[in-house]
Amino acid sequence: YLKLIKGSEEEFKDTKVEDLEKMSRMDTIMHELSHYVYVDGTPESVKLGPQPLVAIDEIKAELVYRALMPELVEKGGLKGSLKQWAMATLTIPLQTLNSFDPDEYFEAAVYTLNELFEKKIVSFDGQQIAIHKTEEMFKVFKSKAKEVIRLYEDKKTTEEIARKWLVDNTVAGPALQEVIDFVKAKKD
């Protein structure tokens, strides 16, 4: 999926396969660690209700660590440039968009990517995705992570509110839908 990102071959030309594999593993580790922000069973998570919690927890895990990436790269906690991490971190949700049975991972991918395409921070030309504003991309991730955390922290949040939030926030906009259609067609 990295080849779907315009400029990735140039950006990663001197990167060893082992280093790409490490980036992928680090992405997975950070995602899994992000699940521990309001872990299942806490009062903040229980109030979301069992079905909404599954999807909201995946959305949270997709965004919390992405919000931290600029600081981690800047301080040397992540090997590679912010541009490389921007490219690499887009590949994860792209992989889940090819699901023919949308699930919590698909919903998390839609929530993670939608605003990036709608605001033209990233775009799709019919073949590849271009990242136009790397720093802005991570600002969106941070904003979206805060929005999800507010669901957990807001005392007024109920299962009904959580369900409505999912319905309102996990439908692909037209620009992202074009990418979804492309990824699904490529799967065949």
TORGU-533294 format. One line per 4 residues: number of its first residue (from 1); for each residue z, y, x of N, C-alpha, C, O. Coordinates in steps of 0.1 Angstrom, whole numbers. Each point is the difference from the previous one (the first is absolute). Layout:
NUM> Z,Y,X,Z,Y,X,Z,Y,X,Z,Y,X  ... .
***
This chain:
1> 0,-12,8,0,12,-8,0,13,8,-3,10,-4  7,-11,17,0,11,9,-14,6,1,-2,12,2  -8,-21,-2,-14,4,1,-5,9,-12,-10,7,1  18,-8,-12,-3,9,-11,4,14,2,-4,9,-7 .
5> 12,-6,18,4,13,3,-9,7,10,-2,-5,11  -5,15,-15,-10,7,9,7,5,12,11,6,0  -17,-9,12,5,4,13,10,-10,6,5,3,11  -2,-13,-18,10,-10,5,-4,-7,13,8,-3,9 .
9> -21,0,-9,-5,-7,12,1,8,12,4,-5,11  -7,18,-12,2,9,11,15,2,4,4,0,11  4,2,-22,14,3,2,7,-11,7,10,2,8  -14,-15,-11,7,-11,5,-8,-8,11,3,-11,3 .
13> -13,18,3,-9,-7,9,7,-5,13,-4,-10,5  14,17,-1,8,-5,12,13,-7,-4,8,-3,9  -7,-1,-22,12,-7,-4,-2,-15,0,-10,-5,-5  19,-2,11,0,-14,1,2,-6,-14,8,6,-8 .
17> -13,-18,6,2,-7,-13,15,-2,-2,5,1,-11  2,-4,22,14,-3,-1,8,13,-5,9,-1,-7  -14,12,12,7,13,-5,-3,3,-15,8,5,-7  -20,-9,3,-3,2,-15,9,-10,-8,5,4,-10 .
21> -3,-16,15,8,-10,-6,15,5,-1,7,-2,-10  -3,9,21,14,6,0,1,11,-10,10,1,-7  -20,7,6,0,11,-10,1,-6,-14,8,5,-9  -15,-16,6,0,-6,-13,14,-6,-2,6,1,-11 .
25> 0,-8,21,13,-5,-2,11,11,-2,9,-2,-8  -11,13,16,10,11,-2,-1,6,-14,10,3,-6  -22,-2,1,-2,5,-13,7,-9,-10,7,5,-10  -8,-18,11,6,-9,-9,15,0,1,7,0,-10 .
29> -2,1,23,15,1,2,5,13,-7,11,0,-7  -17,11,9,4,13,-6,0,-1,-15,9,6,-7  -19,-12,2,-1,-2,-15,12,-8,-5,6,4,-9  -4,-15,15,12,-8,-4,13,7,1,8,-2,-8 .
33> -6,9,19,12,8,1,2,10,-11,11,3,-4  -22,3,0,0,10,-10,5,-5,-14,4,7,-8  -5,-20,6,5,-6,-12,16,2,-1,5,-1,-11  1,3,23,15,1,0,5,14,-4,12,2,-1 .
37> -21,7,-2,4,13,-6,2,-4,-15,-10,-2,-7  22,3,2,3,-4,-14,-4,-14,-3,-8,-3,-8  13,-6,16,-3,-15,-1,3,-5,-14,9,5,-7  -16,-16,3,3,-6,-13,15,-3,-2,7,-4,9 .
41> -3,7,-21,14,-2,-3,9,12,0,11,0,-5  -16,11,12,8,12,0,-1,6,-14,-10,-2,-7  19,11,3,-1,6,-13,-13,8,-2,-6,1,-10  2,5,22,-13,8,-1,-12,-8,-3,-9,5,-6 .
45> 9,-18,11,-12,-8,-3,1,-7,-13,-10,-2,-7  22,-3,3,2,-7,-12,-4,8,-13,-6,-6,-9  8,19,9,-3,8,-11,-15,1,-3,-4,4,-11  -4,-7,21,-15,1,-1,-5,-12,-9,-11,1,-5 .
49> 19,-11,3,-4,-12,-7,-8,-10,8,-6,4,10  7,-17,-13,-6,-10,9,-15,1,2,-4,-1,12  -4,3,-22,-14,1,2,-4,12,7,-7,-1,10  11,13,-14,-4,12,8,5,0,14,-7,5,9 .
53> 19,-10,-7,6,0,14,-9,-7,10,-2,4,11  -5,-15,-15,-8,-8,9,-11,9,6,-2,1,12  -5,6,-21,-11,9,4,5,12,7,-5,4,11  16,3,-16,5,12,6,6,-3,14,-1,8,9 .
57> 7,-20,-7,5,-4,13,-12,-1,10,2,4,11  -13,-10,-15,-11,-1,9,-6,14,3,-3,3,12  2,6,-22,-4,13,3,9,7,10,-5,7,9  18,-8,-11,10,6,9,-2,-5,14,-1,8,9 .
61> -1,-21,-8,-1,-6,13,-13,4,7,-1,1,13  -10,2,-20,-12,5,5,1,14,6,-7,4,9  15,4,-16,1,14,4,11,5,9,-2,9,8  14,-15,-9,11,5,8,-3,0,15,2,10,6 .
65> -7,-21,-1,-3,0,14,-12,8,4,0,6,11  -10,-5,-20,-11,9,3,4,15,1,-5,7,8  15,-4,-16,5,14,1,7,3,14,0,11,4  4,-22,2,7,2,13,-9,-1,12,4,3,12 .
69> -16,-7,-14,-10,-3,11,-2,12,10,0,-2,12  -3,14,-17,-2,11,9,11,1,10,-2,2,12  15,-2,-16,11,1,9,1,-11,9,4,1,12  -6,-13,-17,1,-12,9,-11,0,11,3,-4,11 .
73> -15,8,-15,-11,1,11,4,11,10,-1,-2,12  5,14,-18,4,11,9,11,-3,10,-1,4,12  11,-12,-16,11,-3,8,-2,-13,8,8,-4,8  -20,-2,-9,-3,-11,8,5,-14,-6,-1,-10,7 .
77> 5,11,-19,5,-13,-6,-11,-9,-5,2,-12,-2  -14,18,1,-12,-8,-4,-11,3,11,-3,11,3  -2,-22,2,-11,1,10,-13,4,-7,-3,-6,-10  -4,15,15,-12,4,-6,0,15,-4,11,6,-1 .
81> -22,-1,-3,-1,14,-5,3,0,-15,-2,-10,-7  5,22,2,1,2,-14,-13,-4,-7,0,-5,-11  -11,9,17,-13,-3,-6,-2,-15,-1,-5,-5,-10  9,-2,20,-2,-15,0,9,-6,-11,-4,-9,-7 .
85> 16,14,6,9,-5,-11,-5,4,-13,2,-8,-10  -8,19,8,-6,4,-13,-10,-10,-4,-1,-5,-11  -8,2,21,-11,-10,-3,6,-14,-3,-3,-6,-10  12,2,19,6,-14,-2,8,-1,-13,-1,-10,-7 .
89> 8,21,3,9,-1,-12,-9,0,-13,5,-3,-10  -17,8,11,-9,0,-12,-5,-14,-2,-3,-4,-12  2,-4,22,-6,-14,-2,9,-9,-9,-5,-8,-7  18,10,8,9,-9,-8,-2,1,-15,-2,-10,-6 .
93> 3,23,0,-3,0,-14,-15,-3,-4,-2,-6,-10  -7,8,20,-14,-4,-3,-1,-15,-3,-8,-4,-8  16,-4,16,-1,-14,-1,5,-5,-14,-5,-10,-5  14,17,-1,5,-4,-13,-8,5,-12,2,-5,-11 .
97> -11,14,14,-9,5,-11,-10,-10,-5,-6,2,-11  4,-13,19,-10,-10,-5,6,-10,-9,-7,-10,-3  19,12,-2,6,-9,-9,-7,1,-14,-1,10,-5  -3,-22,0,-6,0,-13,11,0,-11,-3,3,-12 .
101> 15,-6,15,11,0,-9,10,10,5,9,-3,8  -11,16,-12,9,10,5,15,-4,-1,4,-4,-11  3,6,22,14,-3,0,8,11,6,-5,11,2  18,-13,2,8,11,6,-6,5,13,2,12,3 .
105> -9,-21,5,-6,5,12,-12,9,-3,-2,10,7  -6,-14,-16,-11,8,-5,5,14,-4,-5,10,3  15,-10,-12,6,13,-5,5,8,11,-1,12,0  8,-18,10,5,7,12,-12,6,8,1,12,4 .
109> -12,-19,-3,-11,5,7,-6,12,-7,-4,10,6  2,-11,-19,-5,11,-8,8,12,1,-5,11,3  18,-12,-4,9,11,1,0,6,14,0,13,1  -1,-21,9,0,5,14,-13,7,3,0,10,7 .
113> -11,-14,-12,-13,6,4,-6,10,-10,-8,9,4  11,-9,-17,-6,8,-10,-1,15,4,-11,6,0  22,0,3,1,14,3,-9,4,12,-5,10,1  5,-19,9,-8,2,12,-14,2,-3,-7,9,5 .
117> 1,-17,-14,-14,1,-4,-2,12,-10,-10,7,1  20,-5,-10,-2,11,-10,0,13,7,-7,10,-5  15,-8,15,1,13,7,-10,0,12,0,10,7  -8,-20,-6,-10,0,11,6,0,14,-7,5,9 .
121> 19,-10,-8,6,-1,13,-7,-12,8,-2,1,12  -2,-10,-20,-9,-11,4,-11,-1,-10,1,4,-11  -13,-9,16,-11,-1,-9,-8,-13,3,2,-6,10  -10,2,-20,-8,-12,1,-14,4,-2,-4,6,-10 .
125> -5,-10,19,-14,3,0,-9,-11,-6,-12,0,1  19,-10,-7,-8,-12,-5,0,-12,10,-3,-11,-4  7,14,17,1,-11,10,13,1,8,6,-11,3  -1,23,0,12,1,8,9,11,-6,-5,9,-7 .
129> 17,-9,12,10,10,-4,2,9,12,2,-5,11  -2,18,-13,2,10,10,14,6,-2,3,4,-12  4,-2,22,13,7,0,-3,15,4,-4,2,12  5,7,-21,-3,14,4,12,8,5,-1,9,8 .
133> 13,-13,-13,12,8,4,12,-10,2,7,-3,-9  -6,-1,21,10,-10,4,14,5,-3,8,-7,-7  -4,19,11,13,5,-2,3,1,-15,11,-3,-5  -21,8,-3,2,2,-14,2,-14,-7,7,-1,-10 .
137> -14,-9,15,2,-14,-5,14,-4,0,6,-5,-9  1,8,21,14,-4,1,9,8,-8,11,-4,-4  -15,17,2,8,9,-9,0,-6,-15,10,1,-7  -22,-6,3,-1,-6,-13,9,-12,-1,7,-2,-10 .
141> -7,-7,21,8,-11,0,15,4,-2,7,-7,-7  -3,17,14,14,4,0,3,5,-14,11,-3,-5  -19,11,-1,2,5,-14,1,-11,-10,8,0,-9  -17,-10,11,0,-11,-10,12,-9,2,6,-5,-10 .
145> -2,4,23,13,-8,2,12,7,-7,8,-7,-6  -8,20,8,11,7,-7,0,-1,-15,10,-1,-6  -22,1,1,-1,-2,-15,5,-13,-5,7,-1,-10  -10,-10,18,4,-13,-4,16,-1,2,7,-6,-9 .
149> -2,11,20,14,0,2,8,8,-11,11,-4,-4  -17,14,-1,6,8,-12,1,-9,-12,10,1,-7  -19,-10,5,2,-10,-11,13,-8,1,7,-1,-10  -4,-3,22,12,-8,2,12,9,-1,10,-4,-6 .
153> -11,17,11,12,8,1,3,8,-13,11,4,-3  -21,-2,-6,2,8,-12,8,-8,-10,-4,-12,-4  15,17,1,10,-7,-10,-7,-2,-13,5,-9,-8  -15,17,4,-6,-2,-13,-11,-11,0,-5,-3,-11 .
157> 1,-2,22,-10,-10,0,5,-13,-7,11,-5,2  -20,0,-11,3,-12,-7,-12,-9,2,-10,3,6  11,-16,-11,-11,-9,1,-13,6,-7,-11,-1,4  14,7,-16,-12,6,-7,-6,12,8,-12,0,0 .
161> 20,8,6,-6,11,9,-7,-6,12,-11,4,3  16,-15,3,-6,-7,11,-14,-6,-4,-10,1,7  10,-7,-19,-13,-6,-5,-10,11,-2,-12,-1,4  16,12,-10,-9,11,-3,-5,6,14,-12,3,1 .
165> 21,-2,8,-4,6,13,-11,-9,7,-10,5,5  12,-18,-6,-10,-10,5,-14,2,-7,-10,1,7  11,0,-20,-13,1,-7,-7,13,4,-12,1,1  20,10,0,-6,13,3,-4,1,15,-9,9,3 .
169> 14,-17,6,-3,2,14,-7,-11,7,-2,1,12  -2,-12,-19,-7,-11,7,-13,-3,-5,-5,-12,0  -2,22,-6,-14,-2,-4,-9,8,10,3,12,2  -12,-19,3,-9,6,10,-8,11,-6,-6,-1,-11 .
173> 5,12,18,-9,11,-3,-14,-4,3,-3,-10,6  -7,18,-10,-14,-3,2,-4,-2,15,-7,-10,3  12,18,6,-3,-2,14,5,-13,6,-7,-7,7  20,4,-11,5,-13,5,-6,-12,-7,-2,-10,6 .
177> -2,12,-19,-6,-11,-7,-13,-4,7,-4,-12,0  -3,22,5,-13,-3,8,3,-9,12,-7,-10,3  18,12,4,4,-8,11,4,-14,-4,-4,-10,6  12,9,-17,4,-13,-6,-12,-8,-3,-1,-12,3 .
181> -9,18,-10,-12,-7,-4,-8,-5,13,-5,-12,0  5,20,10,-7,-4,12,7,-11,7,-6,-10,4  19,11,-3,8,-11,7,-1,-13,-7,-1,-11,6  2,12,-20,-1,-13,-7,-14,-6,1,-2,-12,1 .
185> -9,20,-1,-13,-5,2,-2,-6,14,-8,-10,1  14,16,9,-1,-5,13,7,-14,2,-4,-8,9  14,6,-18,7,-12,1,-9,-12,-3,2,-11,5  -11,13,-14,-9,-11,-4,-9,-5,11,-8,-9,-2 .
***
